[in-house]
Amino acid sequence: MSNMLHVSQPVLERRTLAEGVVEAMRDGIRDRTFVPDQTYSVQQVADLLGVSRSPVREGLLKLEEAGLVRFSRNRGFHVVLPRSRDIAEIFGVRLALEPQAAARVARRGDDATLAAIESAMSALRTAAAEGVEREFWHHDRELHRLLLVGGGNPRAAEIVAALRSTTALLGPPTSAGPRDLVQIGEEHAPIVEAVVTRNADAAEAGMREHLTTTGLLLVAQTEGLTADHPSVRAIWDDVAG
C-alpha cells in the first residue's frame, strides 16, 4: 500500500466526508495511484484518508453509481476506467446541453454575464500562452460553466462538471495529443465572439464543433487510434453523431 501514499487528500472539512472521499478517489484514479488491475478494500481507503469506514463506503457507492468502481463480493472493489463508448456517450450528453446553452446566452445574456465570459476567455488565453496547464483547465471549466449558467440552466452546469470529472480520469488530456493549449484555447474564441456579438447560430455551431473535435480525440486516445480512423468515427456516430 505504500504506492497509495501519493493520493492528494482534500480538505474534508469543506464538504461532507463522503464527498471528500469521492474527490480523493478521483484524484487517486487520475494519478494512477488506484489502477484497474488491482483490488482495494474499504479499510485501505479509510486508513489512507484517516476517516472511518462509513463515509468511505458511502463515497465508493457514489463512484459505483457513476460507473467508476465495481465491488466484488467479499473481495473489495476495483477501478473501472471509462471506455471509448462511455466517452462518446458523455459527449453525446454534452452536445445535447452545451450548444443550445451557448445559443441561449447569446440571445439573452446580460452585460455582467457577457463580461464574465470574456474575462474567462482572457484568463484561458493567458494560461495557454504561459503553458500553465492546471490553470488552463480551471479556466476552461469555468468558461463552459458560465456559458451553461448564462444560458439559464445551472443544473446542466452541474451535470457537465460531473461528466468532465469522469473523462479527466483517462489520464493525459487532449493537450497531450495533436492540439496544444493555445490551439484548444482558441477553439473557444469563435464561441465567445459569437456570444458577445449576440450571434446565437454561430455560438451554437462553434460549441458543437469544439465538443465534437474534443470528443473524437478522447475516443481515439482511448482506442489507441487516430481521430480520423473509421473505428473511432463508427463509435462516435453510433452514440453521439
C-alpha positions as CSV (number, residue, x, y, z in Angstrom):
1,M,0.0,0.0,0.0
2,S,3.0,2.3,0.1
3,N,2.2,3.4,-3.5
4,M,-1.1,4.8,-2.3
5,L,0.5,7.4,-0.2
6,H,0.6,9.8,-3.1
7,V,-3.1,10.3,-3.2
8,S,-3.7,14.1,-2.6
9,Q,-6.1,14.4,0.4
10,P,-8.8,17.1,0.0
11,V,-9.7,19.4,2.8
12,L,-12.5,17.2,4.0
13,E,-14.0,19.9,6.3
14,R,-15.1,21.8,3.2
15,R,-17.6,19.1,2.2
16,T,-19.1,16.1,3.7
17,L,-16.7,13.2,4.4
18,A,-18.3,11.1,1.7
19,E,-17.8,13.9,-0.9
20,G,-14.2,14.2,0.3
21,V,-13.7,10.5,-0.3
22,V,-15.1,10.8,-3.8
23,E,-12.7,13.7,-4.6
24,A,-9.7,11.8,-3.1
25,M,-10.6,8.7,-5.1
26,R,-10.9,10.7,-8.3
27,D,-7.5,12.2,-7.7
28,G,-6.1,8.8,-7.0
29,I,-7.6,7.3,-10.1
30,R,-6.4,10.2,-12.2
31,D,-2.9,9.9,-10.8
32,R,-2.9,6.2,-11.4
33,T,-2.5,5.5,-7.7
34,F,-5.6,3.4,-7.9
35,V,-5.3,1.2,-11.0
36,P,-7.9,-1.1,-12.7
37,D,-6.0,-4.4,-12.3
38,Q,-5.8,-4.3,-8.5
39,T,-8.4,-4.9,-5.8
40,Y,-8.7,-2.5,-2.9
41,S,-10.6,-2.6,0.3
42,V,-12.8,0.0,2.1
43,Q,-10.4,-0.3,5.1
44,Q,-7.4,0.6,3.0
45,V,-9.0,3.8,1.8
46,A,-10.2,4.6,5.3
47,D,-6.7,4.2,6.7
48,L,-5.3,6.3,3.8
49,L,-7.6,9.3,4.4
50,G,-7.8,9.0,8.2
51,V,-11.6,8.6,8.3
52,S,-14.0,5.9,9.3
53,R,-15.2,3.1,7.0
54,S,-18.8,4.6,6.8
55,P,-18.1,7.7,4.7
56,V,-15.6,5.7,2.6
57,R,-18.3,3.1,1.8
58,E,-20.8,6.0,1.1
59,G,-18.3,7.7,-1.2
60,L,-17.5,4.5,-3.0
61,L,-21.2,3.8,-3.6
62,K,-21.4,7.2,-5.3
63,L,-18.5,6.2,-7.5
64,E,-20.1,2.9,-8.3
65,E,-23.3,4.7,-9.4
66,A,-21.1,6.7,-11.7
67,G,-19.6,3.5,-13.1
68,L,-16.1,4.3,-11.8
69,V,-15.7,1.4,-9.3
70,R,-17.1,-2.1,-9.1
71,F,-17.5,-4.1,-6.0
72,S,-16.6,-7.8,-5.9
73,R,-18.4,-10.0,-3.4
74,N,-16.2,-10.3,-0.3
75,R,-13.2,-9.1,-2.2
76,G,-13.3,-5.3,-2.0
77,F,-13.5,-3.1,-5.1
78,H,-11.6,-2.3,-8.3
79,V,-11.4,0.8,-10.5
80,V,-13.3,0.9,-13.8
81,L,-11.9,3.5,-16.3
82,P,-14.2,4.9,-18.9
83,R,-14.2,3.1,-22.2
84,S,-14.3,4.7,-25.7
85,R,-18.1,4.2,-25.9
86,D,-18.5,5.7,-22.4
87,I,-16.6,8.8,-23.7
88,A,-18.8,9.0,-26.8
89,E,-21.9,8.8,-24.6
90,I,-20.6,11.6,-22.3
91,F,-20.0,13.9,-25.3
92,G,-23.4,13.0,-26.6
93,V,-24.9,14.4,-23.4
94,R,-22.7,17.4,-23.6
95,L,-23.7,18.0,-27.2
96,A,-27.4,17.9,-26.1
97,L,-26.8,20.6,-23.5
98,E,-23.9,23.0,-24.3
99,P,-24.5,24.2,-27.9
100,Q,-28.1,25.2,-27.1
101,A,-26.9,26.9,-23.9
102,A,-24.3,28.9,-25.9
103,A,-27.1,30.0,-28.3
104,R,-29.4,31.0,-25.4
105,V,-26.7,33.1,-23.6
106,A,-26.0,34.8,-26.9
107,R,-29.7,35.7,-27.2
108,R,-30.4,36.8,-23.7
109,G,-27.3,37.0,-21.6
110,D,-27.0,40.3,-19.6
111,D,-23.9,42.6,-19.7
112,A,-22.5,41.1,-16.5
113,T,-22.7,37.6,-17.8
114,L,-21.1,38.5,-21.1
115,A,-18.3,40.4,-19.3
116,A,-17.6,37.3,-17.1
117,I,-17.4,35.1,-20.2
118,E,-15.0,37.5,-21.9
119,S,-12.9,37.6,-18.7
120,A,-12.8,33.8,-18.5
121,M,-11.7,33.7,-22.2
122,S,-8.9,36.2,-21.5
123,A,-7.7,34.1,-18.5
124,L,-7.8,31.0,-20.6
125,R,-5.6,32.6,-23.3
126,T,-3.1,33.8,-20.7
127,A,-2.8,30.4,-19.1
128,A,-2.3,28.8,-22.5
129,A,0.4,31.3,-23.5
130,E,2.2,30.7,-20.3
131,G,1.8,26.9,-20.5
132,V,0.2,26.6,-17.1
133,E,-1.9,23.5,-17.7
134,R,-3.6,23.3,-14.3
135,E,-4.8,27.0,-14.5
136,F,-5.7,26.5,-18.2
137,W,-8.1,23.6,-17.4
138,H,-9.6,25.6,-14.5
139,H,-10.4,28.5,-16.7
140,D,-11.7,26.1,-19.4
141,R,-14.1,24.5,-17.0
142,E,-15.2,28.0,-15.7
143,L,-15.8,29.2,-19.3
144,H,-18.1,26.2,-20.0
145,R,-19.8,26.7,-16.7
146,L,-20.5,30.3,-17.3
147,L,-22.0,29.5,-20.7
148,L,-24.3,26.9,-19.2
149,V,-25.4,29.0,-16.3
150,G,-25.7,32.1,-18.5
151,G,-27.9,30.0,-20.7
152,G,-30.3,29.6,-17.8
153,N,-29.5,26.1,-16.8
154,P,-27.3,25.8,-13.7
155,R,-28.4,22.1,-13.3
156,A,-26.9,21.4,-16.7
157,A,-23.6,23.0,-15.5
158,E,-23.5,20.5,-12.6
159,I,-24.2,17.6,-14.9
160,V,-21.4,18.7,-17.3
161,A,-19.0,19.2,-14.4
162,A,-19.6,15.7,-13.2
163,L,-19.1,14.3,-16.7
164,R,-15.9,16.2,-17.2
165,S,-14.6,14.7,-13.9
166,T,-15.2,11.3,-15.4
167,T,-13.3,12.0,-18.7
168,A,-10.5,13.5,-16.7
169,L,-9.8,10.1,-15.2
170,L,-8.4,8.9,-18.5
171,G,-5.0,10.5,-17.8
172,P,-3.3,13.0,-20.1
173,P,-5.8,15.5,-21.6
174,T,-6.3,16.2,-25.2
175,S,-3.4,18.7,-25.0
176,A,-1.1,15.6,-24.8
177,G,-2.3,14.8,-28.4
178,P,-2.3,16.8,-31.6
179,R,-3.5,20.0,-30.0
180,D,-1.5,22.2,-27.6
181,L,-3.1,24.5,-25.0
182,V,-3.1,27.5,-27.3
183,Q,-5.0,25.6,-30.0
184,I,-7.5,24.3,-27.6
185,G,-8.0,27.7,-26.1
186,E,-8.5,29.3,-29.5
187,E,-11.3,26.8,-30.3
188,H,-13.3,28.7,-27.7
189,A,-12.7,32.1,-29.4
190,P,-15.4,31.8,-32.1
191,I,-17.9,30.7,-29.4
192,V,-17.2,33.7,-27.2
193,E,-17.1,36.1,-30.1
194,A,-20.5,34.8,-31.3
195,V,-22.0,35.1,-27.8
196,V,-20.8,38.7,-27.1
197,T,-22.0,39.8,-30.6
198,R,-25.4,38.1,-30.0
199,N,-25.0,35.6,-32.9
200,A,-26.9,32.6,-31.5
201,D,-26.5,30.4,-34.5
202,A,-22.7,30.9,-34.6
203,A,-22.4,30.3,-30.9
204,E,-24.3,27.0,-31.2
205,A,-22.2,25.9,-34.2
206,G,-18.9,26.9,-32.6
207,M,-19.7,24.9,-29.4
208,R,-20.8,21.9,-31.4
209,E,-17.6,21.9,-33.4
210,H,-15.4,22.3,-30.3
211,L,-17.1,19.4,-28.4
212,T,-17.1,17.2,-31.5
213,T,-13.3,17.7,-32.0
214,T,-12.5,17.1,-28.4
215,G,-14.8,14.1,-28.1
216,L,-13.4,12.4,-31.2
217,L,-9.8,12.9,-29.9
218,L,-10.7,11.4,-26.5
219,V,-12.4,8.4,-28.1
220,A,-9.3,8.0,-30.3
221,Q,-6.9,8.2,-27.4
222,T,-8.9,5.5,-25.5
223,E,-8.8,3.2,-28.6
224,G,-5.2,3.9,-29.3
225,L,-6.1,5.2,-32.8
226,T,-6.1,8.5,-34.7
227,A,-9.3,10.6,-34.6
228,D,-9.9,10.0,-38.3
229,H,-9.8,6.2,-38.0
230,P,-13.0,4.6,-39.3
231,S,-13.4,2.7,-36.0
232,V,-13.4,5.9,-34.0
233,R,-15.9,7.5,-36.3
234,A,-18.1,4.4,-36.1
235,I,-18.2,4.6,-32.3
236,W,-18.9,8.3,-32.3
237,D,-21.7,8.1,-34.9
238,D,-23.3,5.2,-33.1
239,V,-23.6,7.2,-29.9
240,A,-23.1,10.9,-30.3
241,G,-23.3,11.6,-34.0
